[in-house]
């Protein structure tokens, strides 16, 4: 059974990448002219992922606006603005959006 859903961890504070993340969340830091999250989403889409759930916290409005510009994969947002939940808590909160089937977890700042 192919895996068609992914969770992208995008809610971190980006403190280790300061000063790059003073004005943008870590998933929007640019690598080779494109946002880190676009590299991840493009690779996941090419691998057959049809839906990605992205959790947001720090500078969430910027990340959400960027995600709305993408056509593929379908993107759902798990909002953690009220409280940063760390990795396990973020995935737990997103489970209703992820659904019952197996899914991939990917860091927004990992470039393959």
VEXDOBA-742562 format. One record per atom (N, C-alpha, C): x, y, z; atom name. Coordinates in steps of 0.1 Angstrom, whole numbers, padded with zeros to 4 digits. Layout:
N
REC | east | north | up | name
REC | X | Y | Z | CA
...
//
This chain:
112
REC | east | north | up | name
REC | 0009 | -0012 | 0000 | N
REC | 0000 | 0000 | 0000 | CA
REC | 0009 | 0012 | 0000 | C
REC | 0008 | 0021 | -0010 | N
REC | 0016 | 0033 | -0010 | CA
REC | 0012 | 0043 | 0001 | C
REC | 0022 | 0050 | 0006 | N
REC | 0019 | 0060 | 0016 | CA
REC | 0016 | 0073 | 0009 | C
REC | 0004 | 0078 | 0012 | N
REC | -0001 | 0090 | 0005 | CA
REC | -0002 | 0103 | 0014 | C
REC | 0001 | 0101 | 0027 | N
REC | 0000 | 0112 | 0036 | CA
REC | 0013 | 0115 | 0043 | C
REC | 0016 | 0127 | 0046 | N
REC | 0028 | 0131 | 0053 | CA
REC | 0025 | 0142 | 0063 | C
REC | 0033 | 0142 | 0074 | N
REC | 0032 | 0152 | 0084 | CA
REC | 0046 | 0159 | 0083 | C
REC | 0045 | 0172 | 0081 | N
REC | 0057 | 0181 | 0080 | CA
REC | 0058 | 0189 | 0093 | C
REC | 0069 | 0187 | 0100 | N
REC | 0070 | 0194 | 0113 | CA
REC | 0075 | 0208 | 0110 | C
REC | 0066 | 0218 | 0111 | N
REC | 0070 | 0232 | 0108 | CA
REC | 0068 | 0242 | 0119 | C
REC | 0065 | 0237 | 0131 | N
REC | 0061 | 0245 | 0142 | CA
REC | 0072 | 0250 | 0151 | C
REC | 0084 | 0246 | 0149 | N
REC | 0095 | 0249 | 0158 | CA
REC | 0098 | 0264 | 0158 | C
REC | 0106 | 0268 | 0168 | N
REC | 0109 | 0283 | 0170 | CA
REC | 0121 | 0287 | 0161 | C
REC | 0128 | 0278 | 0156 | N
REC | 0140 | 0282 | 0147 | CA
REC | 0151 | 0289 | 0154 | C
REC | 0152 | 0286 | 0167 | N
REC | 0162 | 0294 | 0175 | CA
REC | 0177 | 0290 | 0171 | C
REC | 0179 | 0278 | 0166 | N
REC | 0193 | 0275 | 0162 | CA
REC | 0197 | 0281 | 0149 | C
REC | 0187 | 0286 | 0142 | N
REC | 0190 | 0292 | 0129 | CA
REC | 0190 | 0308 | 0129 | C
REC | 0190 | 0313 | 0141 | N
REC | 0190 | 0328 | 0142 | CA
REC | 0203 | 0333 | 0137 | C
REC | 0204 | 0344 | 0130 | N
REC | 0194 | 0354 | 0128 | CA
REC | 0186 | 0352 | 0116 | C
REC | 0188 | 0341 | 0108 | N
REC | 0180 | 0338 | 0096 | CA
REC | 0165 | 0337 | 0100 | C
REC | 0161 | 0333 | 0112 | N
REC | 0147 | 0331 | 0115 | CA
REC | 0142 | 0342 | 0124 | C
REC | 0148 | 0353 | 0124 | N
REC | 0143 | 0365 | 0131 | CA
REC | 0130 | 0370 | 0125 | C
REC | 0129 | 0369 | 0112 | N
REC | 0118 | 0375 | 0104 | CA
REC | 0109 | 0365 | 0097 | C
REC | 0114 | 0353 | 0096 | N
REC | 0107 | 0342 | 0089 | CA
REC | 0108 | 0329 | 0097 | C
REC | 0098 | 0321 | 0097 | N
REC | 0099 | 0308 | 0104 | CA
REC | 0109 | 0299 | 0096 | C
REC | 0114 | 0290 | 0103 | N
REC | 0125 | 0281 | 0097 | CA
REC | 0120 | 0274 | 0084 | C
REC | 0108 | 0269 | 0083 | N
REC | 0105 | 0263 | 0070 | CA
REC | 0105 | 0273 | 0058 | C
REC | 0106 | 0286 | 0060 | N
REC | 0106 | 0295 | 0049 | CA
REC | 0120 | 0301 | 0047 | C
REC | 0130 | 0296 | 0054 | N
REC | 0144 | 0299 | 0051 | CA
REC | 0147 | 0294 | 0038 | C
REC | 0154 | 0302 | 0030 | N
REC | 0157 | 0298 | 0016 | CA
REC | 0170 | 0290 | 0014 | C
REC | 0169 | 0280 | 0006 | N
REC | 0180 | 0272 | 0002 | CA
REC | 0179 | 0271 | -0014 | C
REC | 0190 | 0275 | -0020 | N
REC | 0190 | 0275 | -0035 | CA
REC | 0179 | 0282 | -0041 | C
REC | 0175 | 0293 | -0034 | N
REC | 0165 | 0302 | -0040 | CA
REC | 0150 | 0298 | -0037 | C
REC | 0148 | 0287 | -0029 | N
REC | 0135 | 0283 | -0026 | CA
REC | 0134 | 0280 | -0011 | C
REC | 0122 | 0281 | -0005 | N
REC | 0119 | 0278 | 0009 | CA
REC | 0122 | 0264 | 0012 | C
REC | 0128 | 0261 | 0024 | N
REC | 0131 | 0247 | 0028 | CA
REC | 0118 | 0238 | 0026 | C
REC | 0107 | 0243 | 0031 | N
REC | 0095 | 0235 | 0030 | CA
REC | 0091 | 0231 | 0016 | C
REC | 0094 | 0240 | 0006 | N
REC | 0091 | 0237 | -0007 | CA
REC | 0099 | 0225 | -0012 | C
REC | 0112 | 0225 | -0008 | N
REC | 0120 | 0213 | -0012 | CA
REC | 0114 | 0200 | -0007 | C
REC | 0110 | 0200 | 0006 | N
REC | 0104 | 0189 | 0012 | CA
REC | 0090 | 0185 | 0005 | C
REC | 0082 | 0195 | 0003 | N
REC | 0069 | 0192 | -0003 | CA
REC | 0070 | 0187 | -0017 | C
REC | 0080 | 0192 | -0025 | N
REC | 0082 | 0188 | -0038 | CA
REC | 0086 | 0173 | -0039 | C
REC | 0096 | 0169 | -0030 | N
REC | 0101 | 0156 | -0029 | CA
REC | 0090 | 0146 | -0025 | C
REC | 0082 | 0150 | -0015 | N
REC | 0071 | 0142 | -0010 | CA
REC | 0061 | 0140 | -0021 | C
REC | 0057 | 0150 | -0028 | N
REC | 0048 | 0149 | -0039 | CA
REC | 0053 | 0140 | -0050 | C
REC | 0066 | 0141 | -0054 | N
REC | 0072 | 0133 | -0064 | CA
REC | 0072 | 0118 | -0060 | C
REC | 0072 | 0115 | -0046 | N
REC | 0072 | 0102 | -0041 | CA
REC | 0058 | 0096 | -0040 | C
REC | 0047 | 0104 | -0044 | N
REC | 0034 | 0099 | -0044 | CA
REC | 0025 | 0104 | -0032 | C
REC | 0031 | 0113 | -0024 | N
REC | 0023 | 0118 | -0013 | CA
REC | 0013 | 0128 | -0019 | C
REC | 0000 | 0126 | -0015 | N
REC | -0011 | 0134 | -0020 | CA
REC | -0015 | 0145 | -0010 | C
REC | -0013 | 0142 | 0003 | N
REC | -0018 | 0152 | 0013 | CA
REC | -0007 | 0153 | 0023 | C
REC | -0004 | 0166 | 0027 | N
REC | 0006 | 0169 | 0038 | CA
REC | -0001 | 0177 | 0048 | C
REC | 0001 | 0174 | 0061 | N
REC | -0003 | 0181 | 0072 | CA
REC | 0009 | 0188 | 0078 | C
REC | 0008 | 0202 | 0079 | N
REC | 0020 | 0210 | 0084 | CA
REC | 0015 | 0216 | 0097 | C
REC | 0023 | 0214 | 0107 | N
REC | 0020 | 0221 | 0120 | CA
REC | 0027 | 0235 | 0120 | C
REC | 0020 | 0245 | 0126 | N
REC | 0025 | 0258 | 0126 | CA
REC | 0025 | 0264 | 0140 | C
REC | 0034 | 0273 | 0143 | N
REC | 0034 | 0280 | 0156 | CA
REC | 0041 | 0294 | 0154 | C
REC | 0054 | 0294 | 0153 | N
REC | 0062 | 0306 | 0153 | CA
REC | 0060 | 0313 | 0139 | C
REC | 0055 | 0325 | 0139 | N
REC | 0053 | 0333 | 0127 | CA
REC | 0044 | 0325 | 0117 | C
REC | 0033 | 0319 | 0123 | N
REC | 0025 | 0310 | 0116 | CA
REC | 0018 | 0316 | 0104 | C
REC | 0014 | 0329 | 0105 | N
REC | 0007 | 0335 | 0094 | CA
REC | 0015 | 0336 | 0081 | C
REC | 0028 | 0338 | 0083 | N
REC | 0037 | 0338 | 0071 | CA
REC | 0038 | 0324 | 0065 | C
REC | 0039 | 0314 | 0073 | N
REC | 0040 | 0300 | 0068 | CA
REC | 0026 | 0296 | 0061 | C
REC | 0015 | 0299 | 0067 | N
REC | 0002 | 0296 | 0062 | CA
REC | 0000 | 0303 | 0048 | C
REC | 0004 | 0316 | 0047 | N
REC | 0002 | 0323 | 0035 | CA
REC | 0011 | 0317 | 0024 | C
REC | 0023 | 0312 | 0027 | N
REC | 0031 | 0306 | 0017 | CA
REC | 0025 | 0292 | 0013 | C
REC | 0020 | 0285 | 0022 | N
REC | 0014 | 0272 | 0019 | CA
REC | 0002 | 0273 | 0010 | C
REC | -0005 | 0284 | 0011 | N
REC | -0017 | 0286 | 0002 | CA
REC | -0013 | 0288 | -0012 | C
REC | 0000 | 0291 | -0015 | N
REC | 0004 | 0293 | -0029 | CA
REC | 0007 | 0280 | -0036 | C
REC | 0007 | 0269 | -0029 | N
REC | 0010 | 0256 | -0035 | CA
REC | -0002 | 0249 | -0039 | C
REC | 0000 | 0241 | -0051 | N
REC | -0011 | 0233 | -0056 | CA
REC | -0010 | 0219 | -0052 | C
REC | 0002 | 0214 | -0050 | N
REC | 0004 | 0199 | -0047 | CA
REC | 0015 | 0198 | -0037 | C
REC | 0014 | 0189 | -0028 | N
REC | 0003 | 0181 | -0025 | CA
REC | -0008 | 0190 | -0018 | C
REC | -0020 | 0184 | -0016 | N
REC | -0030 | 0191 | -0008 | CA
REC | -0024 | 0193 | 0006 | C
REC | -0026 | 0205 | 0012 | N
REC | -0020 | 0209 | 0024 | CA
REC | -0031 | 0212 | 0035 | C
REC | -0030 | 0206 | 0046 | N
REC | -0038 | 0209 | 0058 | CA
REC | -0029 | 0214 | 0069 | C
REC | -0034 | 0224 | 0076 | N
REC | -0026 | 0230 | 0087 | CA
REC | -0031 | 0226 | 0100 | C
REC | -0022 | 0221 | 0109 | N
REC | -0024 | 0218 | 0123 | CA
REC | -0019 | 0230 | 0131 | C
REC | -0028 | 0238 | 0136 | N
REC | -0025 | 0251 | 0143 | CA
REC | -0020 | 0249 | 0157 | C
REC | -0008 | 0252 | 0160 | N
REC | -0003 | 0252 | 0174 | CA
REC | 0001 | 0266 | 0179 | C
REC | -0006 | 0276 | 0174 | N
REC | -0003 | 0290 | 0178 | CA
REC | -0005 | 0291 | 0193 | C
REC | -0015 | 0285 | 0199 | N
REC | -0018 | 0287 | 0213 | CA
REC | -0007 | 0280 | 0222 | C
REC | -0001 | 0269 | 0218 | N
REC | 0009 | 0262 | 0226 | CA
REC | 0017 | 0254 | 0217 | C
REC | 0030 | 0255 | 0218 | N
REC | 0040 | 0247 | 0210 | CA
REC | 0040 | 0233 | 0217 | C
REC | 0037 | 0223 | 0209 | N
REC | 0035 | 0209 | 0215 | CA
REC | 0047 | 0200 | 0213 | C
REC | 0058 | 0204 | 0208 | N
REC | 0069 | 0196 | 0205 | CA
REC | 0065 | 0185 | 0195 | C
REC | 0075 | 0176 | 0192 | N
REC | 0072 | 0166 | 0181 | CA
REC | 0061 | 0157 | 0184 | C
REC | 0061 | 0150 | 0195 | N
REC | 0051 | 0140 | 0198 | CA
REC | 0037 | 0146 | 0199 | C
REC | 0037 | 0157 | 0207 | N
REC | 0024 | 0164 | 0209 | CA
REC | 0018 | 0170 | 0196 | C
REC | 0027 | 0175 | 0187 | N
REC | 0023 | 0180 | 0174 | CA
REC | 0017 | 0169 | 0166 | C
REC | 0023 | 0157 | 0165 | N
REC | 0018 | 0146 | 0158 | CA
REC | 0004 | 0141 | 0164 | C
REC | 0004 | 0140 | 0177 | N
REC | -0009 | 0136 | 0183 | CA
REC | -0020 | 0145 | 0180 | C
REC | -0018 | 0159 | 0181 | N
REC | -0028 | 0168 | 0177 | CA
REC | -0033 | 0167 | 0163 | C
REC | -0023 | 0164 | 0154 | N
REC | -0026 | 0163 | 0140 | CA
REC | -0033 | 0150 | 0135 | C
REC | -0033 | 0140 | 0144 | N
REC | -0038 | 0127 | 0140 | CA
REC | -0052 | 0127 | 0133 | C
REC | -0062 | 0136 | 0138 | N
REC | -0074 | 0136 | 0131 | CA
REC | -0073 | 0141 | 0116 | C
REC | -0063 | 0149 | 0114 | N
REC | -0061 | 0154 | 0100 | CA
REC | -0053 | 0144 | 0092 | C
REC | -0045 | 0136 | 0098 | N
REC | -0037 | 0126 | 0091 | CA
REC | -0044 | 0114 | 0087 | C
REC | -0055 | 0110 | 0095 | N
REC | -0063 | 0099 | 0091 | CA
REC | -0057 | 0086 | 0096 | C
REC | -0064 | 0075 | 0093 | N
REC | -0061 | 0062 | 0099 | CA
REC | -0049 | 0054 | 0092 | C
REC | -0046 | 0058 | 0080 | N
REC | -0036 | 0051 | 0072 | CA
REC | -0021 | 0055 | 0077 | C
REC | -0012 | 0047 | 0073 | N
REC | 0002 | 0050 | 0076 | CA
REC | 0006 | 0064 | 0070 | C
REC | 0015 | 0071 | 0076 | N
REC | 0020 | 0084 | 0071 | CA
REC | 0035 | 0085 | 0074 | C
REC | 0041 | 0094 | 0066 | N
REC | 0055 | 0098 | 0068 | CA
REC | 0056 | 0110 | 0076 | C
REC | 0066 | 0111 | 0085 | N
REC | 0069 | 0123 | 0092 | CA
REC | 0082 | 0129 | 0087 | C
REC | 0082 | 0142 | 0083 | N
REC | 0093 | 0148 | 0077 | CA
REC | 0096 | 0162 | 0084 | C
REC | 0108 | 0164 | 0087 | N
REC | 0112 | 0178 | 0092 | CA
REC | 0111 | 0188 | 0081 | C
REC | 0107 | 0200 | 0084 | N
REC | 0106 | 0210 | 0074 | CA
REC | 0119 | 0215 | 0069 | C
REC | 0129 | 0213 | 0078 | N
REC | 0143 | 0218 | 0074 | CA
REC | 0152 | 0208 | 0069 | C
REC | 0147 | 0196 | 0066 | N
REC | 0156 | 0186 | 0060 | CA
REC | 0155 | 0187 | 0045 | C
REC | 0166 | 0188 | 0038 | N
REC | 0167 | 0189 | 0024 | CA
REC | 0173 | 0176 | 0019 | C
REC | 0166 | 0169 | 0009 | N
REC | 0171 | 0157 | 0004 | CA
REC | 0176 | 0160 | -0010 | C
//
